[in-house]
């Protein structure tokens, strides 16, 4: 498994992102099953308003 995680804090704005890649030769330990590959991730933006408490 490999991946990356990044966060940028720009004043009241925070940008987050994450990526993950995984390869598994025997995901369920059954005989003669194909290799499993998975890619995924997310991105989010958080803005704190002027009267926000968090």
N, C-alpha and C positions, 0 to 999 in steps of 0.2 A: 504494500500500500504506500502511496506517495501522495503528497498534496501541498497546497500552499494556502496561507492565510494572510490577509492584508487589511489594515485599517488606516484611514486618513482622517485626521481631525482638523477641520478648517473652521475655526471659530464656533459658530452655533450649529454647524453641519458636520456630521460624522458619516463616512462612507466605509462600509465593511464588505469584504468579499472572501469567499473560500472556494477551493477547488480540490477534488479528491479523485484519484485513479487507483483502481485495484484490479489485479489479475489473480485468479485462483485456479490451479490445475485440478483440484478435486474438491469442489465446493460442498458436495453432500457425501463424499467418500464412497460413492457407488462405482462399480466397475464400468469402464468404457464410457464415461460421461465426458461431454465436451468441456473445454476450458471456459470459465466464466470471466467476463470482463465487465467492469462497471466504471462509469464516469459520472460525476455529479458535482453540484456546487450551488452556491446561492450568492446573491448580492442584496444589500439593503442600504437604505439612506435614512438617517435619523436627523431630524431638525428640532432644535430646542427653541421654542418661541420666547419672546422677550419676557413674558410673564409666567413662563414655565417653571415648575418647581424641581424638575429632575434634570 
